[in-house]
């Protein structure tokens, strides 16, 4: 059975002076988050951006994939703290997402640093959000045990 999720956005005005909002219509977890071009390319100023939302998706997807992989390997984590940094920049005069860099700090009893790094690489390659980005952006992961 497929799972579908939806969001809704409203934009007002032109790109540079305009603004909008984005809402989670399936979960209703957030409503009317402010978005603007200035927040996207300069300072956030209390607004979010598509790239920040992608970073949140990547961090949460990766944490689930890593937890599953570690559990399947017999060393379930006690805690995983994941940061994702998505970079949006101009390339050949056009704006595009160029990378998503993951950093994970894990508490995993019974696992050494090499095993954790291996599991993190596998999770980076296997998580559905990473798979969606593969071939389109540079993906990386830095894994450290607590």
N, CA, C and O atoms as a GROMACS GRO file, in nm:
protein
  584
    1UNK      N    1   0.084  -0.117   0.000
    1UNK     CA    2   0.000   0.000   0.000
    1UNK      C    3   0.088   0.124   0.000
    1UNK      O    4   0.183   0.133   0.079
    2UNK      N    5   0.060   0.218  -0.085
    2UNK     CA    6   0.137   0.342  -0.095
    2UNK      C    7   0.094   0.440   0.013
    2UNK      O    8  -0.023   0.446   0.050
    3UNK      N    9   0.189   0.516   0.062
    3UNK     CA   10   0.160   0.625   0.155
    3UNK      C   11   0.175   0.756   0.079
    3UNK      O   12   0.276   0.777   0.011
    4UNK      N   13   0.078   0.843   0.090
    4UNK     CA   14   0.088   0.974   0.027
    4UNK      C   15   0.078   1.082   0.133
    4UNK      O   16   0.005   1.068   0.231
    5UNK      N   17   0.152   1.187   0.112
    5UNK     CA   18   0.150   1.302   0.202
    5UNK      C   19   0.136   1.426   0.116
    5UNK      O   20   0.183   1.430   0.002
    6UNK      N   21   0.070   1.529   0.170
    6UNK     CA   22   0.044   1.649   0.091
    6UNK      C   23   0.079   1.775   0.169
    6UNK      O   24   0.073   1.780   0.292
    7UNK      N   25   0.114   1.875   0.093
    7UNK     CA   26   0.138   2.009   0.147
    7UNK      C   27   0.071   2.109   0.053
    7UNK      O   28   0.042   2.078  -0.062
    8UNK      N   29   0.047   2.228   0.104
    8UNK     CA   30  -0.020   2.332   0.027
    8UNK      C   31   0.059   2.461   0.044
    8UNK      O   32   0.099   2.496   0.155
    9UNK      N   33   0.081   2.532  -0.066
    9UNK     CA   34   0.152   2.660  -0.060
    9UNK      C   35   0.068   2.767  -0.129
    9UNK      O   36  -0.003   2.740  -0.226
   10UNK      N   37   0.077   2.888  -0.077
   10UNK     CA   38   0.014   3.006  -0.137
   10UNK      C   39   0.123   3.111  -0.152
   10UNK      O   40   0.194   3.140  -0.055
   11UNK      N   41   0.137   3.169  -0.271
   11UNK     CA   42   0.235   3.274  -0.297
   11UNK      C   43   0.162   3.400  -0.338
   11UNK      O   44   0.067   3.395  -0.416
   12UNK      N   45   0.206   3.514  -0.286
   12UNK     CA   46   0.147   3.645  -0.319
   12UNK      C   47   0.254   3.737  -0.373
   12UNK      O   48   0.357   3.757  -0.309
   13UNK      N   49   0.232   3.792  -0.492
   13UNK     CA   50   0.322   3.892  -0.547
   13UNK      C   51   0.430   3.833  -0.634
   13UNK      O   52   0.431   3.714  -0.666
   14UNK      N   53   0.524   3.922  -0.672
   14UNK     CA   54   0.634   3.878  -0.757
   14UNK      C   55   0.740   3.807  -0.672
   14UNK      O   56   0.731   3.804  -0.550
   15UNK      N   57   0.840   3.751  -0.739
   15UNK     CA   58   0.939   3.669  -0.669
   15UNK      C   59   1.015   3.748  -0.564
   15UNK      O   60   1.026   3.704  -0.450
   16UNK      N   61   1.069   3.864  -0.601
   16UNK     CA   62   1.159   3.936  -0.511
   16UNK      C   63   1.088   4.004  -0.395
   16UNK      O   64   1.140   4.005  -0.283
   17UNK      N   65   0.971   4.061  -0.418
   17UNK     CA   66   0.900   4.134  -0.312
   17UNK      C   67   0.789   4.051  -0.249
   17UNK      O   68   0.737   4.086  -0.144
   18UNK      N   69   0.752   3.942  -0.314
   18UNK     CA   70   0.640   3.862  -0.267
   18UNK      C   71   0.674   3.776  -0.148
   18UNK      O   72   0.788   3.774  -0.099
   19UNK      N   73   0.574   3.705  -0.103
   19UNK     CA   74   0.590   3.612   0.009
   19UNK      C   75   0.480   3.509   0.003
   19UNK      O   76   0.385   3.522  -0.074
   20UNK      N   77   0.493   3.408   0.086
   20UNK     CA   78   0.392   3.305   0.087
   20UNK      C   79   0.391   3.228   0.216
   20UNK      O   80   0.460   3.261   0.312
   21UNK      N   81   0.310   3.123   0.215
   21UNK     CA   82   0.301   3.033   0.329
   21UNK      C   83   0.292   2.890   0.277
   21UNK      O   84   0.246   2.865   0.166
   22UNK      N   85   0.336   2.798   0.359
   22UNK     CA   86   0.326   2.656   0.327
   22UNK      C   87   0.269   2.583   0.449
   22UNK      O   88   0.303   2.615   0.563
   23UNK      N   89   0.183   2.485   0.423
   23UNK     CA   90   0.117   2.411   0.530
   23UNK      C   91   0.120   2.262   0.500
   23UNK      O   92   0.118   2.220   0.385
   24UNK      N   93   0.125   2.183   0.605
   24UNK     CA   94   0.115   2.037   0.593
   24UNK      C   95  -0.033   2.002   0.595
   24UNK      O   96  -0.099   2.014   0.698
   25UNK      N   97  -0.084   1.957   0.482
   25UNK     CA   98  -0.227   1.929   0.475
   25UNK      C   99  -0.262   1.788   0.520
   25UNK      O  100  -0.376   1.764   0.560
   26UNK      N  101  -0.169   1.695   0.513
   26UNK     CA  102  -0.199   1.558   0.557
   26UNK      C  103  -0.196   1.549   0.710
   26UNK      O  104  -0.294   1.509   0.771
   27UNK      N  105  -0.084   1.586   0.770
   27UNK     CA  106  -0.067   1.572   0.914
   27UNK      C  107  -0.117   1.692   0.994
   27UNK      O  108  -0.149   1.680   1.112
   28UNK      N  109  -0.124   1.805   0.929
   28UNK     CA  110  -0.157   1.932   0.997
   28UNK      C  111  -0.053   1.967   1.103
   28UNK      O  112  -0.082   2.042   1.196
   29UNK      N  113   0.070   1.911   1.089
   29UNK     CA  114   0.176   1.934   1.187
   29UNK      C  115   0.226   2.078   1.186
   29UNK      O  116   0.275   2.128   1.288
   30UNK      N  117   0.215   2.144   1.073
   30UNK     CA  118   0.248   2.287   1.067
   30UNK      C  119   0.152   2.355   0.971
   30UNK      O  120   0.102   2.294   0.876
   31UNK      N  121   0.127   2.482   1.000
   31UNK     CA  122   0.030   2.557   0.920
   31UNK      C  123   0.082   2.698   0.896
   31UNK      O  124   0.128   2.766   0.988
   32UNK      N  125   0.075   2.739   0.772
   32UNK     CA  126   0.111   2.876   0.734
   32UNK      C  127   0.252   2.918   0.776
   32UNK      O  128   0.272   3.026   0.830
   33UNK      N  129   0.351   2.830   0.750
   33UNK     CA  130   0.490   2.870   0.769
   33UNK      C  131   0.525   2.971   0.663
   33UNK      O  132   0.500   2.948   0.544
   34UNK      N  133   0.582   3.081   0.702
   34UNK     CA  134   0.617   3.189   0.610
   34UNK      C  135   0.737   3.150   0.522
   34UNK      O  136   0.834   3.093   0.571
   35UNK      N  137   0.727   3.183   0.392
   35UNK     CA  138   0.837   3.164   0.297
   35UNK      C  139   0.852   3.289   0.213
   35UNK      O  140   0.754   3.359   0.185
   36UNK      N  141   0.977   3.318   0.172
   36UNK     CA  142   1.002   3.430   0.082
   36UNK      C  143   1.134   3.406   0.010
   36UNK      O  144   1.216   3.325   0.054
   37UNK      N  145   1.153   3.476  -0.100
   37UNK     CA  146   1.278   3.464  -0.174
   37UNK      C  147   1.394   3.513  -0.090
   37UNK      O  148   1.501   3.452  -0.090
   38UNK      N  149   1.375   3.624  -0.017
   38UNK     CA  150   1.482   3.677   0.068
   38UNK      C  151   1.521   3.574   0.175
   38UNK      O  152   1.640   3.555   0.201
   39UNK      N  153   1.421   3.508   0.235
   39UNK     CA  154   1.451   3.406   0.336
   39UNK      C  155   1.523   3.287   0.273
   39UNK      O  156   1.601   3.218   0.338
   40UNK      N  157   1.494   3.264   0.145
   40UNK     CA  158   1.554   3.149   0.076
   40UNK      C  159   1.698   3.175   0.037
   40UNK      O  160   1.780   3.083   0.041
   41UNK      N  161   1.732   3.297   0.000
   41UNK     CA  162   1.865   3.325  -0.055
   41UNK      C  163   1.952   3.415   0.031
   41UNK      O  164   2.071   3.429   0.005
   42UNK      N  165   1.893   3.476   0.135
   42UNK     CA  166   1.971   3.565   0.222
   42UNK      C  167   1.957   3.518   0.366
   42UNK      O  168   2.006   3.410   0.401
   43UNK      N  169   1.892   3.596   0.449
   43UNK     CA  170   1.872   3.561   0.589
   43UNK      C  171   1.730   3.512   0.612
   43UNK      O  172   1.636   3.569   0.556
   44UNK      N  173   1.712   3.408   0.694
   44UNK     CA  174   1.578   3.352   0.714
   44UNK      C  175   1.478   3.451   0.774
   44UNK      O  176   1.362   3.454   0.733
   45UNK      N  177   1.521   3.531   0.870
   45UNK     CA  178   1.431   3.629   0.929
   45UNK      C  179   1.301   3.570   0.981
   45UNK      O  180   1.196   3.634   0.972
   46UNK      N  181   1.306   3.449   1.034
   46UNK     CA  182   1.187   3.387   1.089
   46UNK      C  183   1.104   3.310   0.988
   46UNK      O  184   1.001   3.251   1.024
   47UNK      N  185   1.146   3.308   0.864
   47UNK     CA  186   1.074   3.231   0.760
   47UNK      C  187   1.153   3.106   0.726
   47UNK      O  188   1.273   3.099   0.749
   48UNK      N  189   1.086   3.007   0.670
   48UNK     CA  190   1.151   2.885   0.627
   48UNK      C  191   1.175   2.891   0.476
   48UNK      O  192   1.150   2.993   0.413
   49UNK      N  193   1.225   2.782   0.421
   49UNK     CA  194   1.250   2.774   0.277
   49UNK      C  195   1.230   2.630   0.232
   49UNK      O  196   1.231   2.539   0.314
   50UNK      N  197   1.212   2.609   0.102
   50UNK     CA  198   1.203   2.471   0.054
   50UNK      C  199   1.325   2.390   0.094
   50UNK      O  200   1.313   2.271   0.126
   51UNK      N  201   1.443   2.452   0.093
   51UNK     CA  202   1.565   2.380   0.126
   51UNK      C  203   1.569   2.340   0.273
   51UNK      O  204   1.617   2.231   0.306
   52UNK      N  205   1.518   2.424   0.362
   52UNK     CA  206   1.513   2.388   0.503
   52UNK      C  207   1.416   2.272   0.524
   52UNK      O  208   1.442   2.183   0.605
   53UNK      N  209   1.306   2.273   0.451
   53UNK     CA  210   1.210   2.164   0.461
   53UNK      C  211   1.269   2.034   0.406
   53UNK      O  212   1.243   1.926   0.460
   54UNK      N  213   1.347   2.043   0.298
   54UNK     CA  214   1.416   1.925   0.245
   54UNK      C  215   1.519   1.875   0.347
   54UNK      O  216   1.532   1.754   0.367
   55UNK      N  217   1.590   1.966   0.411
   55UNK     CA  218   1.688   1.927   0.514
   55UNK      C  219   1.618   1.852   0.628
   55UNK      O  220   1.670   1.752   0.677
   56UNK      N  221   1.502   1.901   0.670
   56UNK     CA  222   1.427   1.833   0.775
   56UNK      C  223   1.386   1.693   0.730
   56UNK      O  224   1.395   1.597   0.806
   57UNK      N  225   1.340   1.683   0.605
   57UNK     CA  226   1.300   1.552   0.552
   57UNK      C  227   1.420   1.458   0.546
   57UNK      O  228   1.408   1.341   0.581
   58UNK      N  229   1.535   1.509   0.501
   58UNK     CA  230   1.652   1.424   0.488
   58UNK      C  231   1.702   1.378   0.624
   58UNK      O  232   1.734   1.260   0.642
   59UNK      N  233   1.708   1.469   0.722
   59UNK     CA  234   1.755   1.434   0.856
   59UNK      C  235   1.666   1.327   0.919
   59UNK      O  236   1.715   1.231   0.978
   60UNK      N  237   1.535   1.344   0.908
   60UNK     CA  238   1.444   1.248   0.972
   60UNK      C  239   1.444   1.114   0.899
   60UNK      O  240   1.440   1.009   0.964
   61UNK      N  241   1.448   1.115   0.766
   61UNK     CA  242   1.452   0.991   0.689
   61UNK      C  243   1.581   0.913   0.719
   61UNK      O  244   1.577   0.793   0.744
   62UNK      N  245   1.694   0.983   0.716
   62UNK     CA  246   1.823   0.920   0.744
   62UNK      C  247   1.825   0.860   0.885
   62UNK      O  248   1.876   0.750   0.904
   63UNK      N  249   1.771   0.933   0.984
   63UNK     CA  250   1.774   0.881   1.121
   63UNK      C  251   1.694   0.752   1.132
   63UNK      O  252   1.733   0.660   1.204
   64UNK      N  253   1.582   0.743   1.059
   64UNK     CA  254   1.503   0.620   1.060
   64UNK      C  255   1.577   0.506   0.991
   64UNK      O  256   1.578   0.393   1.040
   65UNK      N  257   1.638   0.536   0.877
   65UNK     CA  258   1.712   0.433   0.802
   65UNK      C  259   1.831   0.382   0.884
   65UNK      O  260   1.857   0.262   0.886
   66UNK      N  261   1.902   0.473   0.950
   66UNK     CA  262   2.017   0.432   1.030
   66UNK      C  263   1.973   0.350   1.151
   66UNK      O  264   2.035   0.249   1.184
   67UNK      N  265   1.866   0.392   1.215
   67UNK     CA  266   1.814   0.316   1.329
   67UNK      C  267   1.774   0.175   1.286
   67UNK      O  268   1.804   0.078   1.356
   68UNK      N  269   1.708   0.164   1.172
   68UNK     CA  270   1.667   0.033   1.121
   68UNK      C  271   1.788  -0.054   1.089
   68UNK      O  272   1.791  -0.172   1.125
   69UNK      N  273   1.886   0.003   1.023
   69UNK     CA  274   2.006  -0.072   0.986
   69UNK      C  275   2.084  -0.118   1.108
   69UNK      O  276   2.131  -0.232   1.112
   70UNK      N  277   2.098  -0.031   1.206
   70UNK     CA  278   2.169  -0.069   1.328
   70UNK      C  279   2.093  -0.178   1.402
   70UNK      O  280   2.154  -0.273   1.453
   71UNK      N  281   1.962  -0.165   1.410
   71UNK     CA  282   1.880  -0.267   1.477
   71UNK      C  283   1.889  -0.401   1.405
   71UNK      O  284   1.901  -0.505   1.469
   72UNK      N  285   1.882  -0.398   1.272
   72UNK     CA  286   1.894  -0.521   1.195
   72UNK      C  287   2.030  -0.587   1.215
   72UNK      O  288   2.042  -0.709   1.207
   73UNK      N  289   2.134  -0.505   1.242
   73UNK     CA  290   2.267  -0.557   1.264
   73UNK      C  291   2.293  -0.601   1.407
   73UNK      O  292   2.403  -0.644   1.440
   74UNK      N  293   2.192  -0.591   1.491
   74UNK     CA  294   2.206  -0.637   1.629
   74UNK      C  295   2.260  -0.534   1.725
   74UNK      O  296   2.288  -0.566   1.841
   75UNK      N  297   2.275  -0.410   1.681
   75UNK     CA  298   2.323  -0.303   1.769
   75UNK      C  299   2.229  -0.182   1.759
   75UNK      O  300   2.266  -0.080   1.701
   76UNK      N  301   2.109  -0.194   1.815
   76UNK     CA  302   2.015  -0.082   1.806
   76UNK      C  303   2.070   0.041   1.879
   76UNK      O  304   2.134   0.029   1.983
   77UNK      N  305   2.044   0.158   1.824
   77UNK     CA  306   2.095   0.279   1.889
   77UNK      C  307   2.012   0.318   2.011
   77UNK      O  308   1.893   0.288   2.019
   78UNK      N  309   2.078   0.383   2.104
   78UNK     CA  310   2.008   0.445   2.216
   78UNK      C  311   1.958   0.582   2.173
   78UNK      O  312   1.848   0.624   2.210
   79UNK      N  313   2.043   0.653   2.094
   79UNK     CA  314   2.008   0.787   2.049
   79UNK      C  315   2.086   0.821   1.923
   79UNK      O  316   2.204   0.788   1.911
   80UNK      N  317   2.020   0.888   1.829
   80UNK     CA  318   2.084   0.941   1.709
   80UNK      C  319   2.046   1.088   1.697
   80UNK      O  320   1.927   1.121   1.696
   81UNK      N  321   2.145   1.174   1.686
   81UNK     CA  322   2.121   1.316   1.664
   81UNK      C  323   2.173   1.349   1.524
   81UNK      O  324   2.292   1.335   1.497
   82UNK      N  325   2.083   1.391   1.436
   82UNK     CA  326   2.118   1.412   1.296
   82UNK      C  327   2.093   1.556   1.255
   82UNK      O  328   1.987   1.612   1.282
   83UNK      N  329   2.192   1.615   1.190
   83UNK     CA  330   2.179   1.746   1.126
   83UNK      C  331   2.195   1.725   0.977
   83UNK      O  332   2.281   1.650   0.932
   84UNK      N  333   2.111   1.793   0.900
   84UNK     CA  334   2.124   1.792   0.754
   84UNK      C  335   2.137   1.937   0.710
   84UNK      O  336   2.060   2.023   0.752
   85UNK      N  337   2.235   1.962   0.624
   85UNK     CA  338   2.256   2.095   0.570
   85UNK      C  339   2.242   2.088   0.419
   85UNK      O  340   2.324   2.026   0.351
   86UNK      N  341   2.137   2.151   0.368
   86UNK     CA  342   2.111   2.155   0.224
   86UNK      C  343   2.161   2.288   0.171
   86UNK      O  344   2.126   2.394   0.223
   87UNK      N  345   2.243   2.281   0.066
   87UNK     CA  346   2.301   2.402   0.007
   87UNK      C  347   2.230   2.436  -0.124
   87UNK      O  348   2.216   2.351  -0.212
   88UNK      N  349   2.186   2.561  -0.134
   88UNK     CA  350   2.116   2.618  -0.250
   88UNK      C  351   2.203   2.731  -0.301
   88UNK      O  352   2.226   2.828  -0.229
   89UNK      N  353   2.252   2.720  -0.424
   89UNK     CA  354   2.341   2.824  -0.477
   89UNK      C  355   2.326   2.838  -0.627
   89UNK      O  356   2.264   2.755  -0.694
   90UNK      N  357   2.384   2.944  -0.679
   90UNK     CA  358   2.379   2.966  -0.823
   90UNK      C  359   2.487   2.884  -0.892
   90UNK      O  360   2.604   2.884  -0.852
   91UNK      N  361   2.445   2.813  -0.996
   91UNK     CA  362   2.535   2.734  -1.078
   91UNK      C  363   2.506   2.773  -1.223
   91UNK      O  364   2.395   2.755  -1.272
   92UNK      N  365   2.606   2.826  -1.289
   92UNK     CA  366   2.590   2.870  -1.427
   92UNK      C  367   2.471   2.965  -1.442
   92UNK      O  368   2.397   2.957  -1.540
   93UNK      N  369   2.454   3.054  -1.345
   93UNK     CA  370   2.350   3.155  -1.351
   93UNK      C  371   2.212   3.109  -1.307
   93UNK      O  372   2.118   3.189  -1.308
   94UNK      N  373   2.198   2.984  -1.268
   94UNK     CA  374   2.068   2.932  -1.224
   94UNK      C  375   2.079   2.881  -1.080
   94UNK      O  376   2.180   2.823  -1.041
   95UNK      N  377   1.973   2.904  -1.001
   95UNK     CA  378   1.969   2.855  -0.864
   95UNK      C  379   1.936   2.708  -0.864
   95UNK      O  380   1.847   2.662  -0.936
   96UNK      N  381   2.009   2.632  -0.780
   96UNK     CA  382   1.979   2.489  -0.766
   96UNK      C  383   2.031   2.435  -0.633
   96UNK      O  384   2.125   2.489  -0.574
   97UNK      N  385   1.969   2.330  -0.588
   97UNK     CA  386   2.018   2.258  -0.470
   97UNK      C  387   2.138   2.177  -0.517
   97UNK      O  388   2.127   2.099  -0.612
   98UNK      N  389   2.253   2.196  -0.451
   98UNK     CA  390   2.375   2.129  -0.496
   98UNK      C  391   2.421   2.019  -0.402
   98UNK      O  392   2.495   1.929  -0.444
   99UNK      N  393   2.379   2.024  -0.274
   99UNK     CA  394   2.427   1.921  -0.182
   99UNK      C  395   2.336   1.908  -0.061
   99UNK      O  396   2.260   1.998  -0.027
  100UNK      N  397   2.347   1.791   0.001
  100UNK     CA  398   2.287   1.768   0.132
  100UNK      C  399   2.391   1.693   0.214
  100UNK      O  400   2.428   1.580   0.182
  101UNK      N  401   2.438   1.758   0.320
  101UNK     CA  402   2.542   1.702   0.407
  101UNK      C  403   2.479   1.661   0.539
  101UNK      O  404   2.419   1.742   0.609
  102UNK      N  405   2.494   1.535   0.572
  102UNK     CA  406   2.442   1.480   0.696
  102UNK      C  407   2.554   1.469   0.801
  102UNK      O  408   2.667   1.433   0.768
  103UNK      N  409   2.521   1.500   0.925
  103UNK     CA  410   2.612   1.478   1.038
  103UNK      C  411   2.531   1.404   1.143
  103UNK      O  412   2.421   1.447   1.180
  104UNK      N  413   2.586   1.293   1.192
  104UNK     CA  414   2.515   1.217   1.293
  104UNK      C  415   2.607   1.189   1.411
  104UNK      O  416   2.723   1.152   1.395
  105UNK      N  417   2.552   1.209   1.530
  105UNK     CA  418   2.618   1.174   1.655
  105UNK      C  419   2.532   1.064   1.715
  105UNK      O  420   2.414   1.085   1.744
  106UNK      N  421   2.592   0.947   1.735
  106UNK     CA  422   2.514   0.833   1.780
  106UNK      C  423   2.563   0.772   1.909
  106UNK      O  424   2.683   0.767   1.936
  107UNK      N  425   2.469   0.726   1.987
  107UNK     CA  426   2.498   0.645   2.104
  107UNK      C  427   2.451   0.505   2.068
  107UNK      O  428   2.331   0.478   2.062
  108UNK      N  429   2.548   0.416   2.045
  108UNK     CA  430   2.518   0.281   1.998
  108UNK      C  431   2.603   0.182   2.077
  108UNK      O  432   2.717   0.154   2.041
  109UNK      N  433   2.547   0.129   2.186
  109UNK     CA  434   2.622   0.032   2.266
  109UNK      C  435   2.665  -0.089   2.183
  109UNK      O  436   2.587  -0.145   2.106
  110UNK      N  437   2.792  -0.128   2.201
  110UNK     CA  438   2.843  -0.248   2.136
  110UNK      C  439   2.892  -0.229   1.994
  110UNK      O  440   2.925  -0.327   1.927
  111UNK      N  441   2.899  -0.105   1.946
  111UNK     CA  442   2.944  -0.080   1.809
  111UNK      C  443   3.066   0.011   1.810
  111UNK      O  444   3.070   0.109   1.885
  112UNK      N  445   3.166  -0.023   1.727
  112UNK     CA  446   3.285   0.062   1.718
  112UNK      C  447   3.266   0.169   1.610
  112UNK      O  448   3.169   0.166   1.534
  113UNK      N  449   3.361   0.262   1.604
  113UNK     CA  450   3.352   0.375   1.511
  113UNK      C  451   3.344   0.329   1.365
  113UNK      O  452   3.267   0.385   1.287
  114UNK      N  453   3.422   0.228   1.328
  114UNK     CA  454   3.420   0.180   1.190
  114UNK      C  455   3.284   0.120   1.155
  114UNK      O  456   3.232   0.143   1.045
  115UNK      N  457   3.227   0.045   1.246
  115UNK     CA  458   3.095  -0.013   1.223
  115UNK      C  459   2.987   0.093   1.211
  115UNK      O  460   2.895   0.081   1.131
  116UNK      N  461   3.000   0.198   1.293
  116UNK     CA  462   2.903   0.308   1.288
  116UNK      C  463   2.915   0.383   1.157
  116UNK      O  464   2.814   0.417   1.095
  117UNK      N  465   3.037   0.409   1.114
  117UNK     CA  466   3.059   0.478   0.986
  117UNK      C  467   3.001   0.396   0.871
  117UNK      O  468   2.937   0.451   0.782
  118UNK      N  469   3.022   0.265   0.873
  118UNK     CA  470   2.969   0.178   0.769
  118UNK      C  471   2.816   0.180   0.767
  118UNK      O  472   2.755   0.188   0.661
  119UNK      N  473   2.756   0.173   0.885
  119UNK     CA  474   2.609   0.177   0.894
  119UNK      C  475   2.555   0.312   0.846
  119UNK      O  476   2.451   0.318   0.781
  120UNK      N  477   2.626   0.420   0.879
  120UNK     CA  478   2.582   0.554   0.837
  120UNK      C  479   2.591   0.569   0.685
  120UNK      O  480   2.502   0.628   0.624
  121UNK      N  481   2.696   0.516   0.625
  121UNK     CA  482   2.707   0.521   0.479
  121UNK      C  483   2.593   0.443   0.413
  121UNK      O  484   2.533   0.490   0.317
  122UNK      N  485   2.564   0.326   0.466
  122UNK     CA  486   2.455   0.245   0.411
  122UNK      C  487   2.321   0.316   0.425
  122UNK      O  488   2.239   0.311   0.334
  123UNK      N  489   2.299   0.381   0.539
  123UNK     CA  490   2.174   0.455   0.560
  123UNK      C  491   2.165   0.575   0.466
  123UNK      O  492   2.058   0.606   0.414
  124UNK      N  493   2.277   0.643   0.446
  124UNK     CA  494   2.279   0.756   0.352
  124UNK      C  495   2.240   0.710   0.213
  124UNK      O  496   2.162   0.776   0.145
  125UNK      N  497   2.292   0.597   0.172
  125UNK     CA  498   2.264   0.546   0.038
  125UNK      C  499   2.123   0.486   0.028
  125UNK      O  500   2.064   0.485  -0.080
  126UNK      N  501   2.071   0.436   0.139
  126UNK     CA  502   1.945   0.362   0.134
  126UNK      C  503   1.820   0.439   0.171
  126UNK      O  504   1.710   0.396   0.136
  127UNK      N  505   1.834   0.551   0.240
  127UNK     CA  506   1.712   0.622   0.281
  127UNK      C  507   1.640   0.677   0.158
  127UNK      O  508   1.705   0.727   0.066
  128UNK      N  509   1.508   0.669   0.156
  128UNK     CA  510   1.433   0.712   0.037
  128UNK      C  511   1.456   0.858  -0.005
  128UNK      O  512   1.454   0.888  -0.124
  129UNK      N  513   1.478   0.946   0.090
  129UNK     CA  514   1.504   1.086   0.051
  129UNK      C  515   1.640   1.097  -0.016
  129UNK      O  516   1.655   1.170  -0.113
  130UNK      N  517   1.741   1.024   0.035
  130UNK     CA  518   1.872   1.020  -0.032
  130UNK      C  519   1.857   0.963  -0.173
  130UNK      O  520   1.914   1.016  -0.268
  131UNK      N  521   1.781   0.854  -0.185
  131UNK     CA  522   1.763   0.792  -0.315
  131UNK      C  523   1.698   0.889  -0.414
  131UNK      O  524   1.730   0.888  -0.532
  132UNK      N  525   1.605   0.971  -0.365
  132UNK     CA  526   1.541   1.070  -0.449
  132UNK      C  527   1.643   1.174  -0.500
  132UNK      O  528   1.631   1.224  -0.612
  133UNK      N  529   1.742   1.204  -0.417
  133UNK     CA  530   1.841   1.305  -0.453
  133UNK      C  531   1.961   1.250  -0.530
  133UNK      O  532   2.032   1.326  -0.596
  134UNK      N  533   1.985   1.119  -0.522
  134UNK     CA  534   2.102   1.059  -0.585
  134UNK      C  535   2.107   1.092  -0.734
  134UNK      O  536   2.009   1.075  -0.806
  135UNK      N  537   2.224   1.139  -0.778
  135UNK     CA  538   2.241   1.177  -0.917
  135UNK      C  539   2.205   1.322  -0.944
  135UNK      O  540   2.234   1.374  -1.052
  136UNK      N  541   2.143   1.387  -0.847
  136UNK     CA  542   2.103   1.526  -0.862
  136UNK      C  543   2.185   1.622  -0.774
  136UNK      O  544   2.211   1.735  -0.813
  137UNK      N  545   2.224   1.574  -0.658
  137UNK     CA  546   2.301   1.656  -0.564
  137UNK      C  547   2.411   1.571  -0.502
  137UNK      O  548   2.404   1.448  -0.505
  138UNK      N  549   2.510   1.637  -0.446
  138UNK     CA  550   2.617   1.569  -0.374
  138UNK      C  551   2.567   1.533  -0.234
  138UNK      O  552   2.519   1.620  -0.161
  139UNK      N  553   2.579   1.406  -0.198
  139UNK     CA  554   2.537   1.360  -0.067
  139UNK      C  555   2.660   1.319   0.013
  139UNK      O  556   2.753   1.257  -0.041
  140UNK      N  557   2.661   1.354   0.141
  140UNK     CA  558   2.771   1.315   0.228
  140UNK      C  559   2.718   1.286   0.367
  140UNK      O  560   2.610   1.331   0.405
  141UNK      N  561   2.797   1.210   0.443
  141UNK     CA  562   2.762   1.184   0.582
  141UNK      C  563   2.890   1.180   0.665
  141UNK      O  564   2.991   1.124   0.624
  142UNK      N  565   2.882   1.241   0.781
  142UNK     CA  566   2.989   1.240   0.881
  142UNK      C  567   2.930   1.175   1.006
  142UNK      O  568   2.834   1.227   1.063
  143UNK      N  569   2.986   1.064   1.047
  143UNK     CA  570   2.930   0.988   1.159
  143UNK      C  571   3.028   0.979   1.273
  143UNK      O  572   3.144   0.944   1.254
  144UNK      N  573   2.979   1.012   1.394
  144UNK     CA  574   3.062   1.011   1.514
  144UNK      C  575   2.985   0.941   1.626
  144UNK      O  576   2.866   0.966   1.644
  145UNK      N  577   3.052   0.854   1.699
  145UNK     CA  578   2.992   0.793   1.816
  145UNK      C  579   3.010   0.884   1.938
  145UNK      O  580   3.115   0.947   1.955
  146UNK      N  581   2.908   0.890   2.020
  146UNK     CA  582   2.915   0.972   2.143
  146UNK      C  583   3.001   0.902   2.246
  146UNK      O  584   3.020   0.954   2.356
   0.00000   0.00000   0.00000
